[in-house]
Amino acid sequence: MGALRLVQEGRLHLDQNVNDVLTSWKLPENSFTAKTPVTLRHLLSHTAVINVHGFDGYGPGDFIPTLAQVLDGKKPATSYPIVVNQPVGEARYSGGGYTVMQQMMIDVTGTSFATLLRKEVLEPIGMCRSTFEQQLDSK
C-alpha cells in the first residue's frame, strides 16, 4: 500500500527499472535482468523471481542486520544475497522482492521505512497505535 501511494504521488512508477530508482543499493544485474529489467510491478506481483522466499527472523539478544546486510546476505543476516535467478516474469513468491521494494521506498523519499509507512499508510487509515518500528520497546 505504501509503494502504491508513492506511485499515486508520482514518486515511483510501476514499470521503471528498479535500479533507476535505487541509490543506496542495486539489484545485481545478470542475464535475466539484462533481458527483462525488474520493475516495481514485478516486485508487487511476485514475478521478479528473486531468490529469497522469506526470512527466519531473529530472537531476543540476536544481532539485527541492517537492510543493506539483508540485501547483500552479509552477517548478521541469515539469508542469501538477493538476486534474480530465473527469467523475470515467472511467478514465485519472494519476501526478498518486498525487501528490495522497501529499499526503493526509502531511497526515493529519504525517509525511514517506519516513518514513511506511518505517514502514508497508518495515519491516513486511522491506525494511530500501529507501527513498523524495529525494535519495539520491551514495555
C-alpha positions as CSV (number, residue, x, y, z in Angstrom):
1,M,0.0,0.0,0.0
2,G,2.9,2.4,0.8
3,A,4.5,1.7,-2.6
4,L,1.2,2.3,-4.4
5,R,0.8,5.6,-2.5
6,L,4.2,6.7,-3.9
7,V,3.0,5.6,-7.4
8,Q,-0.1,7.7,-6.9
9,E,2.0,10.7,-5.9
10,G,4.3,10.2,-9.0
11,R,7.3,9.4,-6.9
12,L,7.6,5.8,-8.1
13,H,6.5,4.2,-11.4
14,L,5.2,0.7,-11.8
15,D,7.2,0.0,-15.0
16,Q,10.5,1.7,-14.3
17,N,13.7,-0.4,-13.8
18,V,14.2,-0.7,-10.0
19,N,17.9,0.1,-10.5
20,D,16.9,3.5,-11.9
21,V,15.3,4.3,-8.5
22,L,17.6,2.5,-6.1
23,T,20.5,4.7,-5.0
24,S,22.0,3.1,-1.8
25,W,22.0,-0.4,-3.2
26,K,21.5,-2.0,-6.6
27,L,19.8,-5.3,-7.6
28,P,22.7,-7.3,-9.1
29,E,22.4,-7.4,-12.9
30,N,22.7,-10.6,-14.8
31,S,21.5,-12.3,-18.0
32,F,17.9,-12.5,-16.6
33,T,17.7,-8.8,-15.8
34,A,19.5,-7.8,-19.0
35,K,16.7,-9.4,-21.0
36,T,13.9,-8.0,-18.8
37,P,14.7,-5.4,-16.1
38,V,12.9,-5.8,-12.8
39,T,10.2,-3.2,-12.1
40,L,8.0,-2.3,-9.2
41,R,5.2,-4.1,-10.9
42,H,7.3,-7.3,-10.9
43,L,8.1,-6.9,-7.2
44,L,4.4,-6.3,-6.2
45,S,3.2,-9.3,-8.2
46,H,6.0,-11.7,-7.2
47,T,7.1,-12.0,-10.8
48,A,10.6,-10.6,-10.3
49,V,11.8,-14.1,-9.5
50,I,14.1,-13.0,-6.7
51,N,15.7,-15.9,-4.9
52,V,14.9,-15.2,-1.2
53,H,11.5,-16.6,-0.4
54,G,11.3,-15.5,3.2
55,F,13.3,-14.8,6.4
56,D,13.8,-16.8,9.5
57,G,13.8,-13.8,11.8
58,Y,15.9,-13.0,14.9
59,G,15.4,-13.8,18.5
60,P,15.9,-11.6,21.6
61,G,19.5,-10.7,22.0
62,D,20.4,-11.6,18.4
63,F,22.3,-9.0,16.4
64,I,19.9,-7.5,14.0
65,P,21.2,-6.8,10.4
66,T,20.8,-3.6,8.6
67,L,18.6,-3.5,5.5
68,A,21.8,-3.4,3.4
69,Q,23.2,-6.5,5.2
70,V,19.9,-8.4,4.4
71,L,20.0,-7.3,0.8
72,D,23.7,-8.4,0.5
73,G,23.2,-11.6,2.6
74,K,26.0,-10.4,4.9
75,K,26.3,-11.3,8.6
76,P,24.4,-11.0,10.9
77,A,21.8,-11.6,8.2
78,T,20.8,-15.2,8.0
79,S,19.6,-15.2,4.4
80,Y,21.3,-15.4,1.0
81,P,22.2,-12.3,-1.1
82,I,19.1,-11.1,-3.0
83,V,19.4,-11.8,-6.7
84,V,17.2,-12.7,-9.7
85,N,17.9,-16.3,-10.6
86,Q,15.3,-17.2,-13.2
87,P,13.7,-15.4,-16.1
88,V,11.8,-12.2,-14.9
89,G,8.1,-12.6,-15.4
90,E,7.6,-16.1,-13.9
91,A,5.6,-16.2,-10.7
92,R,7.4,-17.1,-7.5
93,Y,6.7,-15.7,-4.0
94,S,9.6,-13.6,-2.8
95,G,9.9,-11.8,0.5
96,G,13.3,-10.7,-0.8
97,G,11.5,-8.8,-3.6
98,Y,9.5,-6.9,-1.0
99,T,12.8,-6.1,0.8
100,V,14.0,-4.5,-2.5
101,M,10.8,-2.5,-2.6
102,Q,11.4,-1.3,0.9
103,Q,14.8,0.0,-0.1
104,M,13.3,1.7,-3.1
105,M,10.8,3.5,-1.0
106,I,13.5,4.6,1.5
107,D,15.8,5.8,-1.4
108,V,13.1,7.7,-3.2
109,T,11.8,9.5,-0.1
110,G,14.9,9.9,2.0
111,T,12.7,8.8,5.0
112,S,12.9,5.7,7.2
113,F,10.6,2.9,6.3
114,A,8.7,3.2,9.7
115,T,8.2,7.0,9.3
116,L,7.1,6.6,5.7
117,L,4.6,3.9,6.4
118,R,3.2,5.8,9.4
119,K,2.6,8.9,7.3
120,E,1.5,7.2,4.0
121,V,-0.5,4.3,5.3
122,L,-1.2,4.0,9.0
123,E,-2.2,7.6,9.9
124,P,-4.5,8.0,6.8
125,I,-6.5,4.9,7.8
126,G,-6.6,5.8,11.5
127,M,-4.2,3.2,12.8
128,C,-2.6,5.5,15.3
129,R,-1.4,2.7,17.7
130,S,0.4,0.6,15.0
131,T,4.0,0.8,13.9
132,F,6.6,-0.6,11.6
133,E,9.4,0.4,14.1
134,Q,12.1,-2.2,14.8
135,Q,12.9,-3.0,17.5
136,L,9.9,-2.4,19.8
137,D,10.4,-1.3,23.4
138,S,10.0,-4.1,25.9
139,K,7.1,-2.1,27.5
